Amino acid sequence: MRSSKGRTGLKQLLFTLAVLSALLPAAARETVGGNYAALPWKSTDGTGRIETVDGRRIAVIDVPEGSEKGQHWLTAPVDLTPFLDRRVTMSVRCRWSGVTPPLEPWNGVKFMLDYVGGNGAHFWCHPQKLWNSRDWGEISVVIEPPEPGSHSGRLVLGLESSSGRVEFDLDSLRTFVMFSPQDRVNLDYKASYPEKIAGGPRRRGVMSPHRMTEEDFKTLKEWNVNLVRFQLMRNWGRLGTELDLADYDRWINARLDRLAGELDLAARYGIKAVIDLHTPPGGSTDGKNMLMFFDKKYHDHFIEVWKRIAKRFRGHPAVWAYDLINEPTQVTPAPFDYWTTQKNAAEAVRAIDPDTPVIIESNEADRPQTYPYLSPLAMDNVIYEVHMYMPTGFTHQGVEAPEPYRSYPGSIYGTVWDKEKIRETLQPVRDFQLRHNAKIYVGEFSAVVWAPGADRYLEDCIEIFEEYGWDWSYHAFREWNGWSLEHEGESHVSMRPSPDNARKRVLLKYFSRNTAE
């Protein structure tokens, strides 16, 4: 359970978001679908009902203690046509109390659209890790775009494998396009780079562990790695953290002190570094939005932190680039959107350090599917980053809970995944590269140790990166054993050291292509 301090922080965060969301204009985005309160809602087990309170229709689900097992839902059929081939946000105002934590993170409070794809695969789109108690506020999720031929669309509200009470304001349930290719700016901008970046050696490397030792650098030198992406991170996956800015500064200042020593070691071993601010001020909300997009206090502090980093490390021989935000995620309107926040930080950094590249990431955790609406900055020497974990049903299988193995290449949730499917998935990034003369960096890609065919998946990914001239870093080196190139096993509970394995051989083959400065 969270401490009382943690609960207070999360309540403060949720209240702030609810207020800010209420202040944002509703007409700034395209609405698709609608009138969901009028759908024929039905309870799966008698625990749900529709009430009218102050003229608003409220879906209420009450599950008594001891009756947690099962699906306690209100469901209604929904037409998928408005959502075809579009990235649509679904949001609703709701509150819940006394919701017992389930065993699986995808259960608890359920706000979901599910459907059957044209290929017969089942898709479930919903936020996760919603339980305990919270007051009225908005929760949101991005719907994975249905393809033509998809059917059996259904909206689900309620609880699963939990007891407690949850209420949804049906009149607030809406679906809308948050970002669109039509909103892009700087359409004709062509990026340029100094010769040391444009004509410098290709970068092939790894994500760092949380703390790097000289022994780590010796190993990477033996592997012929020439880039490390240093994650400045704490409280990964937790909500309601990073709200106390004095505490945040104590942490980030101490982490920068340690980074200084790590960068000196990197320079000694001839390895370049990406400085990656993995944990920003304000942290993340339960809707997977970052609080600094909504609250000026955290937005401004984010800019100040990057000024601090640029002043301290400009001119350091190991620093290759500044990675401004790890996996930005914004699914609802905010006064400082994910792109503008990065633009503001890039301008602040560039005023201090005109020479070091800055790195921009795209939305929804830097997924390639969001590149069609990403705009370039009207600024030179900017590198654009993407993360490649598609399909997550393969790359992350068994991470949250045991599940049947899925092999690559092969059919994964009804879609055949092979090298050409990976190429198709990355095509929006390739299009962006060619349209804007942009330098592309794959900041993270991986597949869990036990995924059948993980070596083939990594090789197919890297072959495409190499073909397109992209720099890349594997996730991760000596961080979690499930991603480790120095372990093997059948699940996360059966990891064992492995000095030689097929995945490691793939990476070493491509590291061997690195050349001296």
C-alpha positions as CSV (number, residue, x, y, z in Angstrom):
1,M,0.0,0.0,0.0
2,R,1.1,3.6,-0.5
3,S,2.1,5.6,2.5
4,S,-0.3,8.4,3.7
5,K,2.2,10.9,2.2
6,G,2.0,9.1,-1.1
7,R,-1.8,9.3,-1.0
8,T,-1.8,13.0,-0.2
9,G,0.5,13.7,-3.1
10,L,-1.6,11.7,-5.6
11,K,-4.8,13.5,-4.4
12,Q,-3.1,16.9,-4.8
13,L,-2.0,15.9,-8.4
14,L,-5.5,14.6,-9.3
15,F,-7.2,17.8,-8.0
16,T,-4.7,20.0,-9.9
17,L,-5.4,18.1,-13.2
18,A,-9.2,18.2,-12.7
19,V,-9.1,22.0,-12.2
20,L,-6.8,22.6,-15.2
21,S,-8.8,20.2,-17.5
22,A,-11.9,22.2,-16.6
23,L,-10.3,25.4,-17.6
24,L,-9.2,24.3,-21.1
25,P,-11.3,25.1,-24.1
26,A,-13.3,22.2,-25.4
27,A,-13.5,23.3,-29.1
28,A,-9.8,23.0,-29.8
29,R,-10.0,19.4,-31.1
30,E,-12.1,17.4,-33.5
31,T,-14.9,15.3,-31.8
32,V,-15.6,11.9,-33.3
33,G,-18.6,9.8,-32.2
34,G,-20.6,10.8,-29.2
35,N,-23.9,10.7,-27.4
36,Y,-22.7,7.7,-25.4
37,A,-25.1,8.4,-22.5
38,A,-27.9,7.4,-24.7
39,L,-26.5,3.9,-25.6
40,P,-28.3,0.8,-24.3
41,W,-26.2,0.2,-21.2
42,K,-26.5,-3.2,-19.6
43,S,-25.1,-4.7,-16.4
44,T,-23.2,-8.0,-16.6
45,D,-24.1,-9.1,-13.1
46,G,-26.6,-6.7,-11.5
47,T,-23.9,-4.5,-9.8
48,G,-24.3,-1.6,-12.2
49,R,-27.1,1.0,-12.8
50,I,-27.7,4.4,-14.3
51,E,-28.8,7.2,-12.0
52,T,-29.7,10.8,-12.8
53,V,-28.0,13.3,-10.4
54,D,-28.5,17.1,-10.9
55,G,-29.6,16.4,-14.5
56,R,-26.5,14.3,-15.4
57,R,-26.6,10.6,-16.1
58,I,-24.2,8.7,-13.8
59,A,-23.2,5.1,-14.3
60,V,-22.7,3.5,-10.8
61,I,-21.1,0.2,-10.1
62,D,-21.1,-1.1,-6.5
63,V,-19.4,-4.4,-5.7
64,P,-19.5,-5.6,-2.1
65,E,-16.4,-6.8,-0.3
66,G,-16.0,-10.6,-0.8
67,S,-17.4,-10.4,-4.4
68,E,-14.3,-9.2,-6.1
69,K,-14.0,-12.1,-8.5
70,G,-15.2,-11.6,-12.1
71,Q,-16.3,-8.7,-14.3
72,H,-18.7,-6.2,-12.8
73,W,-19.4,-4.1,-15.8
74,L,-21.9,-1.9,-17.6
75,T,-21.5,-2.5,-21.3
76,A,-22.9,-0.9,-24.5
77,P,-22.3,-1.6,-28.2
78,V,-20.5,1.2,-30.1
79,D,-20.0,1.9,-33.8
80,L,-16.3,1.7,-34.7
81,T,-16.6,3.6,-38.0
82,P,-15.6,7.1,-36.6
83,F,-12.4,5.5,-35.2
84,L,-11.1,3.7,-38.2
85,D,-7.4,4.4,-38.9
86,R,-7.3,7.4,-36.5
87,R,-5.6,7.9,-33.1
88,V,-8.6,8.9,-30.9
89,T,-8.6,9.8,-27.2
90,M,-11.5,8.5,-25.1
91,S,-12.1,10.3,-21.8
92,V,-14.6,10.5,-19.0
93,R,-15.1,12.1,-15.6
94,C,-15.3,9.6,-12.8
95,R,-14.6,8.9,-9.2
96,W,-14.1,5.8,-7.1
97,S,-13.8,4.7,-3.5
98,G,-12.6,1.7,-1.6
99,V,-11.5,-0.2,-4.8
100,T,-9.4,-3.1,-3.7
101,P,-6.1,-3.6,-5.5
102,P,-6.4,-6.6,-8.0
103,L,-3.6,-9.0,-8.7
104,E,-3.2,-7.8,-12.3
105,P,-2.4,-4.1,-13.1
106,W,-5.0,-4.1,-16.0
107,N,-7.9,-4.8,-13.6
108,G,-9.5,-2.6,-10.9
109,V,-11.4,0.3,-12.3
110,K,-12.3,-0.5,-15.9
111,F,-12.8,2.2,-18.6
112,M,-12.4,0.4,-21.8
113,L,-13.3,0.1,-25.5
114,D,-12.7,-3.4,-26.9
115,Y,-13.3,-4.7,-30.4
116,V,-12.4,-7.5,-32.8
117,G,-10.0,-6.6,-35.6
118,G,-10.5,-7.4,-39.2
119,N,-7.9,-10.2,-38.8
120,G,-9.9,-11.7,-35.8
121,A,-7.6,-10.4,-33.1
122,H,-9.1,-9.0,-29.9
123,F,-8.1,-5.5,-28.8
124,W,-8.6,-4.0,-25.4
125,C,-8.0,-0.2,-25.0
126,H,-8.0,1.0,-21.4
127,P,-5.9,2.8,-18.7
128,Q,-4.3,0.6,-16.0
129,K,-3.5,0.7,-12.3
130,L,-6.7,2.4,-11.1
131,W,-7.8,1.5,-7.6
132,N,-7.9,2.7,-4.0
133,S,-9.9,6.0,-3.9
134,R,-10.0,9.3,-5.8
135,D,-12.4,12.2,-6.2
136,W,-14.0,13.4,-9.5
137,G,-11.5,13.9,-12.3
138,E,-10.8,12.9,-15.9
139,I,-9.2,9.6,-17.0
140,S,-8.3,9.0,-20.6
141,V,-6.9,6.4,-23.0
142,V,-5.8,6.4,-26.6
143,I,-7.8,3.9,-28.7
144,E,-5.6,1.7,-30.9
145,P,-6.9,2.6,-34.4
146,P,-9.3,-0.1,-35.7
147,E,-8.6,-1.3,-39.2
148,P,-11.3,-1.6,-41.8
149,G,-13.3,-4.8,-41.1
150,S,-13.1,-4.4,-37.4
151,H,-16.3,-5.2,-35.5
152,S,-18.0,-5.9,-32.2
153,G,-17.1,-2.6,-30.7
154,R,-18.1,-2.3,-27.0
155,L,-17.7,0.3,-24.3
156,V,-17.1,-1.1,-20.8
157,L,-17.4,0.8,-17.5
158,G,-17.0,-0.8,-14.1
159,L,-14.7,-3.0,-11.9
160,E,-12.9,-6.2,-12.6
161,S,-11.4,-8.5,-9.9
162,S,-12.0,-5.8,-7.3
163,S,-14.7,-4.6,-4.9
164,G,-15.6,-1.0,-4.2
165,R,-17.7,1.7,-5.8
166,V,-17.0,3.6,-9.0
167,E,-19.1,6.3,-10.7
168,F,-18.8,7.6,-14.3
169,D,-20.4,10.8,-15.6
170,L,-21.8,9.5,-18.9
171,D,-22.6,13.0,-20.2
172,S,-18.8,13.7,-20.0
173,L,-17.8,10.6,-22.0
174,R,-16.2,11.8,-25.2
175,T,-14.0,10.7,-28.0
176,F,-11.8,13.2,-29.9
177,V,-8.7,13.5,-32.0
178,M,-6.0,15.0,-29.8
179,F,-3.4,15.6,-32.5
180,S,-3.7,15.5,-36.2
181,P,-1.2,15.7,-39.2
182,Q,-3.2,18.8,-40.2
183,D,-2.0,20.6,-37.1
184,R,1.7,20.3,-38.0
185,V,3.9,23.4,-38.4
186,N,7.3,24.0,-40.1
187,L,6.1,21.8,-42.9
188,D,8.9,22.7,-45.3
189,Y,11.7,22.9,-42.7
190,K,14.9,21.0,-43.6
191,A,17.2,20.3,-40.7
192,S,20.9,20.8,-41.0
193,Y,23.8,19.5,-38.7
194,P,27.4,20.5,-38.1
195,E,29.9,18.2,-39.8
196,K,30.9,16.4,-36.5
197,I,27.2,15.2,-36.3
198,A,26.3,14.9,-39.9
199,G,29.6,13.3,-40.9
200,G,30.6,11.8,-37.6
201,P,30.7,8.1,-36.9
202,R,27.5,6.1,-36.5
203,R,26.4,5.6,-32.9
204,R,25.5,2.1,-31.8
205,G,25.2,1.6,-28.1
206,V,23.1,0.8,-25.0
207,M,20.9,2.2,-22.3
208,S,22.7,2.6,-19.0
209,P,22.1,0.8,-15.7
210,H,21.0,3.1,-12.9
211,R,24.6,3.4,-11.7
212,M,27.7,2.8,-13.9
213,T,31.0,1.6,-12.7
214,E,34.4,1.6,-14.3
215,E,34.0,-2.1,-14.8
216,D,30.8,-1.4,-16.8
217,F,32.8,0.9,-19.1
218,K,35.5,-1.7,-19.5
219,T,33.0,-4.2,-20.7
220,L,31.3,-1.8,-23.1
221,K,34.8,-0.9,-24.5
222,E,35.4,-4.6,-25.1
223,W,32.1,-4.8,-26.9
224,N,33.1,-1.8,-29.0
225,V,30.1,0.2,-27.9
226,N,30.4,3.9,-28.7
227,L,27.3,5.4,-27.1
228,V,25.5,5.2,-23.7
229,R,22.1,6.7,-23.0
230,F,22.3,7.7,-19.4
231,Q,18.9,7.5,-17.7
232,L,18.4,10.1,-14.9
233,M,15.5,8.2,-13.2
234,R,13.8,7.4,-10.0
235,N,10.3,6.1,-9.0
236,W,9.8,4.5,-12.4
237,G,6.1,3.6,-13.0
238,R,4.9,5.3,-9.8
239,L,2.2,7.9,-9.7
240,G,2.0,11.1,-7.6
241,T,5.7,11.4,-7.2
242,E,8.0,14.4,-8.1
243,L,5.5,16.9,-6.7
244,D,7.8,18.3,-4.0
245,L,10.3,20.4,-6.0
246,A,12.7,20.8,-3.1
247,D,12.9,17.1,-2.8
248,Y,13.2,16.7,-6.6
249,D,16.1,19.2,-6.7
250,R,18.0,17.3,-3.9
251,W,17.6,14.1,-6.0
252,I,18.5,15.6,-9.4
253,N,21.5,17.6,-8.1
254,A,22.9,14.5,-6.4
255,R,22.3,12.5,-9.6
256,L,24.1,15.1,-11.7
257,D,27.0,14.9,-9.3
258,R,27.2,11.2,-10.0
259,L,26.7,11.8,-13.7
260,A,29.7,14.0,-13.8
261,G,31.9,11.2,-12.7
262,E,30.3,8.8,-15.1
263,L,30.8,11.2,-18.0
264,D,34.5,11.5,-17.1
265,L,34.8,7.7,-17.3
266,A,32.9,7.7,-20.6
267,A,35.4,10.2,-22.0
268,R,38.3,8.1,-20.7
269,Y,37.0,5.0,-22.5
270,G,36.1,6.8,-25.7
271,I,32.3,6.4,-25.3
272,K,29.8,9.2,-26.1
273,A,26.8,9.9,-23.8
274,V,23.2,11.0,-24.3
275,I,21.9,12.7,-21.1
276,D,18.3,11.5,-20.7
277,L,16.0,13.1,-18.2
278,H,13.9,10.0,-17.5
279,T,12.0,11.5,-14.6
280,P,10.8,15.1,-15.0
281,P,9.5,17.5,-12.4
282,G,5.9,16.7,-11.5
283,G,6.0,13.1,-12.7
284,S,3.1,11.3,-14.3
285,T,-0.6,11.1,-13.6
286,D,-2.9,8.1,-13.7
287,G,-3.9,9.1,-17.2
288,K,-0.3,8.8,-18.3
289,N,-0.1,12.5,-18.9
290,M,2.9,14.3,-17.5
291,L,1.9,16.9,-15.0
292,M,4.3,19.5,-16.4
293,F,2.2,19.8,-19.5
294,F,-0.7,21.0,-17.2
295,D,0.9,22.9,-14.4
296,K,3.2,25.9,-15.1
297,K,5.1,25.4,-11.9
298,Y,6.4,22.1,-13.1
299,H,6.8,23.2,-16.7
300,D,9.0,26.1,-15.6
301,H,11.0,23.9,-13.3
302,F,11.6,21.5,-16.1
303,I,13.1,24.3,-18.2
304,E,15.3,25.4,-15.2
305,V,16.6,21.8,-14.7
306,W,17.7,21.7,-18.3
307,K,19.4,25.1,-18.0
308,R,21.3,23.6,-15.0
309,I,22.3,20.5,-17.0
310,A,23.4,22.6,-20.0
311,K,25.5,25.0,-17.9
312,R,27.2,22.1,-16.1
313,F,28.0,19.9,-19.0
314,R,28.4,22.1,-22.0
315,G,31.7,21.4,-23.7
316,H,32.2,18.0,-21.9
317,P,34.0,15.7,-24.4
318,A,31.7,12.8,-23.7
319,V,28.4,14.5,-24.2
320,W,26.8,13.7,-27.6
321,A,23.3,15.1,-27.1
322,Y,20.7,16.2,-24.6
323,D,17.5,14.0,-24.6
324,L,14.9,16.4,-23.2
325,I,12.0,14.1,-22.2
326,N,11.9,10.4,-22.0
327,E,8.7,9.0,-23.6
328,P,6.4,12.1,-23.4
329,T,2.8,11.2,-23.1
330,Q,-0.1,13.6,-23.5
331,V,-3.6,12.2,-24.4
332,T,-5.8,15.2,-23.2
333,P,-5.6,19.0,-23.9
334,A,-3.0,20.8,-21.9
335,P,-1.7,24.4,-21.8
336,F,1.9,23.2,-22.4
337,D,1.7,20.4,-24.9
338,Y,4.4,17.8,-25.3
339,W,5.9,19.5,-28.4
340,T,5.8,23.0,-27.0
341,T,7.4,22.0,-23.8
342,Q,10.3,20.4,-25.6
343,K,10.6,23.4,-27.9
344,N,10.8,25.7,-24.9
345,A,13.4,23.5,-23.3
346,A,15.4,23.3,-26.5
347,E,15.5,27.1,-26.9
348,A,16.7,27.5,-23.3
349,V,19.4,24.9,-23.7
350,R,20.5,26.3,-27.1
351,A,20.9,29.8,-25.5
352,I,23.4,28.3,-23.1
353,D,25.1,25.6,-25.2
354,P,24.8,26.4,-29.0
355,D,26.9,23.3,-30.0
356,T,25.4,20.2,-28.4
357,P,22.5,18.6,-30.2
358,V,19.1,18.4,-28.5
359,I,16.9,15.4,-28.9
360,I,13.1,15.6,-29.4
361,E,10.8,12.7,-28.8
362,S,7.3,12.1,-30.1
363,N,4.1,11.5,-28.2
364,E,2.6,8.3,-26.6
365,A,5.9,7.2,-25.2
366,D,7.8,8.0,-28.5
367,R,5.9,5.5,-30.6
368,P,6.5,5.5,-34.3
369,Q,2.7,5.7,-34.9
370,T,2.7,9.3,-33.6
371,Y,5.3,10.6,-36.2
372,P,2.6,11.5,-38.8
373,Y,1.6,14.4,-36.5
374,L,5.1,15.3,-35.2
375,S,6.4,18.7,-36.3
376,P,10.1,19.5,-36.6
377,L,11.5,22.3,-34.6
378,A,12.6,25.3,-36.7
379,M,16.0,24.8,-35.3
380,D,19.2,23.1,-36.6
381,N,21.2,20.4,-34.9
382,V,18.1,18.7,-33.5
383,I,17.9,14.9,-33.4
384,Y,14.6,13.1,-33.5
385,E,14.2,10.0,-31.3
386,V,11.9,7.0,-31.6
387,H,11.4,3.9,-29.4
388,M,10.6,0.6,-31.0
389,Y,8.8,-2.0,-28.9
390,M,6.2,-3.1,-31.5
391,P,4.5,-5.4,-31.1
392,T,4.5,-5.1,-27.3
393,G,2.6,-8.4,-27.2
394,F,5.9,-9.9,-28.3
395,T,8.6,-7.6,-26.8
396,H,6.9,-7.4,-23.4
397,Q,5.3,-10.8,-23.1
398,G,5.3,-12.1,-19.6
399,V,6.6,-8.9,-18.0
400,E,3.5,-8.1,-16.0
401,A,2.2,-11.7,-15.5
402,P,2.8,-15.2,-16.9
403,E,1.2,-15.7,-20.3
404,P,1.6,-18.1,-23.3
405,Y,4.7,-17.6,-25.4
406,R,4.4,-15.7,-28.7
407,S,7.1,-16.2,-31.3
408,Y,8.7,-14.0,-33.8
409,P,8.4,-14.1,-36.8
410,G,4.8,-15.2,-36.6
411,S,1.2,-14.3,-35.9
412,I,0.9,-12.1,-32.8
413,Y,-2.6,-11.1,-31.8
414,G,-3.8,-12.0,-35.3
415,T,-1.2,-10.0,-37.2
416,V,1.8,-11.5,-38.9
417,W,4.9,-9.9,-37.7
418,D,8.2,-10.2,-39.7
419,K,10.8,-7.8,-41.0
420,E,8.5,-6.2,-43.5
421,K,5.9,-5.5,-40.8
422,I,8.6,-3.9,-38.7
423,R,9.6,-1.8,-41.7
424,E,5.9,-0.8,-42.2
425,T,5.6,0.2,-38.5
426,L,8.7,2.4,-38.8
427,Q,7.6,4.0,-42.1
428,P,6.2,7.2,-40.5
429,V,9.6,7.8,-38.9
430,R,11.4,7.2,-42.3
431,D,8.9,9.6,-44.0
432,F,9.7,12.2,-41.4
433,Q,13.4,11.7,-41.9
434,L,13.2,12.2,-45.6
435,R,10.7,15.0,-45.5
436,H,12.8,17.1,-43.1
437,N,16.4,15.8,-43.6
438,A,16.2,14.8,-40.0
439,K,18.7,12.7,-38.1
440,I,17.0,9.8,-36.4
441,Y,18.1,8.1,-33.2
442,V,16.4,4.9,-31.9
443,G,16.8,5.6,-28.2
444,E,15.3,2.3,-27.0
445,F,14.4,-1.1,-28.6
446,S,14.4,-4.5,-27.1
447,A,12.6,-7.8,-26.5
448,V,12.5,-9.7,-23.2
449,V,15.1,-12.5,-22.7
450,W,12.5,-15.3,-22.9
451,A,10.6,-14.2,-26.0
452,P,11.0,-16.9,-28.7
453,G,12.8,-15.4,-31.6
454,A,14.1,-12.4,-29.7
455,D,17.4,-12.6,-31.5
456,R,15.7,-12.6,-34.9
457,Y,13.6,-9.6,-33.9
458,L,16.6,-7.6,-32.8
459,E,18.5,-8.4,-36.0
460,D,15.5,-7.4,-38.2
461,C,15.2,-4.1,-36.3
462,I,18.9,-3.3,-36.5
463,E,19.1,-4.2,-40.2
464,I,16.4,-1.6,-40.9
465,F,18.1,1.0,-38.6
466,E,21.4,0.4,-40.5
467,E,19.7,0.6,-43.9
468,Y,18.2,4.0,-43.0
469,G,21.3,5.4,-41.4
470,W,19.8,5.7,-37.9
471,D,21.8,5.7,-34.7
472,W,20.6,3.4,-31.9
473,S,20.9,2.2,-28.3
474,Y,19.7,-1.2,-27.1
475,H,17.6,-1.3,-23.9
476,A,19.3,-2.1,-21.7
477,F,22.8,-2.9,-20.3
478,R,22.9,-4.3,-16.7
479,E,19.6,-2.7,-15.7
480,W,16.8,-5.3,-15.4
481,N,17.8,-8.9,-16.1
482,G,14.7,-9.3,-18.3
483,W,16.4,-7.1,-20.9
484,S,19.9,-8.3,-20.2
485,L,22.3,-9.5,-23.0
486,E,24.2,-11.4,-20.2
487,H,21.3,-13.5,-19.0
488,E,18.8,-16.1,-20.4
489,G,15.8,-17.9,-19.0
490,E,12.2,-19.0,-19.5
491,S,10.7,-16.2,-17.4
492,H,11.7,-13.4,-15.0
493,V,11.9,-15.9,-12.2
494,S,14.3,-18.2,-13.9
495,M,17.0,-15.8,-15.0
496,R,20.6,-17.2,-15.1
497,P,23.9,-15.6,-16.2
498,S,24.7,-16.3,-19.8
499,P,28.2,-15.3,-21.1
500,D,27.1,-16.2,-24.7
501,N,23.7,-16.3,-26.3
502,A,22.0,-15.5,-29.6
503,R,20.8,-12.1,-28.6
504,K,24.2,-11.0,-27.4
505,R,25.8,-12.3,-30.6
506,V,23.5,-10.1,-32.7
507,L,24.4,-7.0,-30.8
508,L,28.1,-7.7,-30.8
509,K,28.0,-8.2,-34.6
510,Y,26.7,-4.7,-35.1
511,F,28.8,-3.1,-32.3
512,S,31.8,-4.4,-34.3
513,R,31.0,-1.9,-37.0
514,N,31.7,1.0,-34.8
515,T,34.8,3.0,-35.8
516,A,37.1,5.3,-33.9
517,E,36.5,9.0,-33.7
